[in-house]
């Protein structure tokens, strides 16, 4: 499948009515408006808007935003994603400092930086992530940094090495769904390549937290989701997020199931038993939802685990 081709499968389908537990109020707060104005003034794009995140009202009212670098146009056409596909514009040389200035102006303690896929660039855009991290360290050194990168297809080793050397606090890359659904949901990516990317982060620097997430409700089977958890733990991933897939437009993949909050809780219990330091699992969970609070919990969980191991021996494990 040509990644530059606009979505052609699945065909348009009517969206299913959302259950009560997935509905959110339209954003109207002054904090929301202020955050939107700041992003506009710095010529910054946010995944909150581009991906039509249901939590945008809550997050923006609290001055939490996930900045999307490298433009607003992706070189791929995943069946779940609302970001537009096409030929992106040239990389903005001012973008790294603009991101840092916005973080400083908002007084952010924690920032999440993601990007579109840029298969057109020799390094997939890795150098722009490095420049953003460096600008943040210079401008607002107390802000902790979480990055959510694409898979850097065919460029993984050099791209990951350069970003790891810049030392983000959290390295996130989402697996998105179970391997069986990749051909239709994430056709431009490869499941095991994404796993190897996260594994390589830990190999280069074990102190960097790694994080990944999947969407539920795309047609995955329960045991398939459990296997993804096992694969993530084999790659030493610290933090797992699970949230409900929502169909952005009728042209995107339809919702196969609205997973109940009770089922999300059950998945979370299984994931914790498998040894993740932290698990976030609910219908409205997204990769960067409550990211700052989660980072504090992640550090505390590691410290507790290391303290227990030191006291009880190498065989002892703490389940977060």
BELFEN-V547758 format. One line per field, one symbol per residue. ss: DSSP state (H for helix, E for strand, C for the rest). psi: psi as a letter, one per 30 degrees, with the letter a starting at -180 (. if undefined). A space follows every 50 residues. Layout:
ss = ???
psi = ???
//
This chain:
ss = CCCCCCCCCCCCCCCCCCCHHHCCCCCCCHHHHHHHHHHHHCCCEEHHHH CCCCCHHHHHHCCCCEEEECCCEECCCCCCCCCEECCCCCCCCCHHHHHH HHHHHHCCCEEEEEECCCCCCCCCCHHHHHHHHHHHHHHCCCCEEEEECC CCCCCHHHHHHHHHHCCCCEEECCCECCHHHHHHHCCCCCHHHHHHHHHH HHHHCCCCEEEEEEEECCCCCHHHHHHHHHHHHHCCCCEEEEEECCCCCC CCCCCCCCCCHHHHHHHHHHHHHCCCCEEEECCCCCCCCCHHHHHHHHHH HHHHHHHHHHHHCCCCCCCC
psi = kjffklkfkllklkkkkkleffklkkkfleeeeeeeeeeefghkkkfeee ghkfgeeeeefghkkjkjlgagkkglikffkfklkajlllkjffeeeeee eeeeefhkfkkkkallkiffkegggefeeeeeeeeeeeeiffkkkkkjla fhkggeeeeeeeeeffilekjkkkfealeffeeeeifflkefeeeeeeee eeeejffkkkklllklgfgllefeeeeeeeeeefghkekkkklkkkjelf flklkfkjkleeeeeeeeeeeeffgkekkjjlegklegkheeeeeeeeee eeeeeeeeeeeflffkkkk.
//
